[in-house]
Amino acid sequence: MVLGGQPSTVAPVQTGNLRVIVKKFKSDEGKANVIMYKDAYTFPDKPDRCFRTIWTTIKNNLVDVTFENVPYGEYAFAAYHDENDNHRLDLNFIGIPKEGVAISNDAKGFIMPRFKDAKVLLNSANKTIVMTLSY
């Protein structure tokens, strides 16, 4: 049933591909986890509630992954070097990472980086970001 004359149309959601290159791994041992977040609530310390994640192998001290069919919007990224392949980021006794970590825009924070500093805008069919691992 149509009220008021014209049927409503819903615009299709625009999507794109977001390529993430993470460089400066100290070795090709273990795995890399690249994590995509879509809000400040989960970023960066709730990877279990992330938007998407990709586990991958490391080749020549870098990883290159693509998140496909991502709705246009703002996202923040974190990546870490899971050197011992235990599928988690190992921390020391005061919570500082013992494995390499990278954040989009190389965002830093007093305790943790903020979403607003790490966010990137996807508003085209293809976008590439580069992140650098710190140990």
Secondary structure as a PSIPRED ss2 file (coil, helix, strand):
# PSIPRED VFORMAT (PSIPRED V4.0)

   1 M C   1.000  0.000  0.000
   2 V C   1.000  0.000  0.000
   3 L C   1.000  0.000  0.000
   4 G C   1.000  0.000  0.000
   5 G C   1.000  0.000  0.000
   6 Q C   1.000  0.000  0.000
   7 P C   1.000  0.000  0.000
   8 S C   1.000  0.000  0.000
   9 T C   1.000  0.000  0.000
  10 V C   1.000  0.000  0.000
  11 A C   1.000  0.000  0.000
  12 P C   1.000  0.000  0.000
  13 V C   1.000  0.000  0.000
  14 Q C   1.000  0.000  0.000
  15 T E   0.000  0.000  1.000
  16 G E   0.000  0.000  1.000
  17 N E   0.000  0.000  1.000
  18 L E   0.000  0.000  1.000
  19 R E   0.000  0.000  1.000
  20 V E   0.000  0.000  1.000
  21 I E   0.000  0.000  1.000
  22 V E   0.000  0.000  1.000
  23 K E   0.000  0.000  1.000
  24 K C   1.000  0.000  0.000
  25 F C   1.000  0.000  0.000
  26 K C   1.000  0.000  0.000
  27 S C   1.000  0.000  0.000
  28 D C   1.000  0.000  0.000
  29 E C   1.000  0.000  0.000
  30 G C   1.000  0.000  0.000
  31 K E   0.000  0.000  1.000
  32 A E   0.000  0.000  1.000
  33 N E   0.000  0.000  1.000
  34 V E   0.000  0.000  1.000
  35 I E   0.000  0.000  1.000
  36 M E   0.000  0.000  1.000
  37 Y E   0.000  0.000  1.000
  38 K C   1.000  0.000  0.000
  39 D C   1.000  0.000  0.000
  40 A C   1.000  0.000  0.000
  41 Y C   1.000  0.000  0.000
  42 T C   1.000  0.000  0.000
  43 F C   1.000  0.000  0.000
  44 P C   1.000  0.000  0.000
  45 D C   1.000  0.000  0.000
  46 K C   1.000  0.000  0.000
  47 P H   0.000  1.000  0.000
  48 D H   0.000  1.000  0.000
  49 R H   0.000  1.000  0.000
  50 C C   1.000  0.000  0.000
  51 F C   1.000  0.000  0.000
  52 R E   0.000  0.000  1.000
  53 T E   0.000  0.000  1.000
  54 I E   0.000  0.000  1.000
  55 W E   0.000  0.000  1.000
  56 T E   0.000  0.000  1.000
  57 T C   1.000  0.000  0.000
  58 I C   1.000  0.000  0.000
  59 K E   0.000  0.000  1.000
  60 N C   1.000  0.000  0.000
  61 N C   1.000  0.000  0.000
  62 L E   0.000  0.000  1.000
  63 V E   0.000  0.000  1.000
  64 D E   0.000  0.000  1.000
  65 V E   0.000  0.000  1.000
  66 T E   0.000  0.000  1.000
  67 F E   0.000  0.000  1.000
  68 E E   0.000  0.000  1.000
  69 N E   0.000  0.000  1.000
  70 V E   0.000  0.000  1.000
  71 P E   0.000  0.000  1.000
  72 Y C   1.000  0.000  0.000
  73 G E   0.000  0.000  1.000
  74 E E   0.000  0.000  1.000
  75 Y E   0.000  0.000  1.000
  76 A E   0.000  0.000  1.000
  77 F E   0.000  0.000  1.000
  78 A E   0.000  0.000  1.000
  79 A E   0.000  0.000  1.000
  80 Y E   0.000  0.000  1.000
  81 H E   0.000  0.000  1.000
  82 D E   0.000  0.000  1.000
  83 E C   1.000  0.000  0.000
  84 N C   1.000  0.000  0.000
  85 D C   1.000  0.000  0.000
  86 N C   1.000  0.000  0.000
  87 H C   1.000  0.000  0.000
  88 R C   1.000  0.000  0.000
  89 L C   1.000  0.000  0.000
  90 D C   1.000  0.000  0.000
  91 L E   0.000  0.000  1.000
  92 N C   1.000  0.000  0.000
  93 F C   1.000  0.000  0.000
  94 I C   1.000  0.000  0.000
  95 G C   1.000  0.000  0.000
  96 I C   1.000  0.000  0.000
  97 P E   0.000  0.000  1.000
  98 K C   1.000  0.000  0.000
  99 E C   1.000  0.000  0.000
 100 G C   1.000  0.000  0.000
 101 V E   0.000  0.000  1.000
 102 A E   0.000  0.000  1.000
 103 I E   0.000  0.000  1.000
 104 S H   0.000  1.000  0.000
 105 N H   0.000  1.000  0.000
 106 D H   0.000  1.000  0.000
 107 A C   1.000  0.000  0.000
 108 K C   1.000  0.000  0.000
 109 G C   1.000  0.000  0.000
 110 F C   1.000  0.000  0.000
 111 I C   1.000  0.000  0.000
 112 M C   1.000  0.000  0.000
 113 P C   1.000  0.000  0.000
 114 R C   1.000  0.000  0.000
 115 F H   0.000  1.000  0.000
 116 K H   0.000  1.000  0.000
 117 D H   0.000  1.000  0.000
 118 A H   0.000  1.000  0.000
 119 K C   1.000  0.000  0.000
 120 V E   0.000  0.000  1.000
 121 L E   0.000  0.000  1.000
 122 L E   0.000  0.000  1.000
 123 N C   1.000  0.000  0.000
 124 S C   1.000  0.000  0.000
 125 A C   1.000  0.000  0.000
 126 N E   0.000  0.000  1.000
 127 K E   0.000  0.000  1.000
 128 T E   0.000  0.000  1.000
 129 I E   0.000  0.000  1.000
 130 V E   0.000  0.000  1.000
 131 M E   0.000  0.000  1.000
 132 T E   0.000  0.000  1.000
 133 L C   1.000  0.000  0.000
 134 S E   0.000  0.000  1.000
 135 Y C   1.000  0.000  0.000
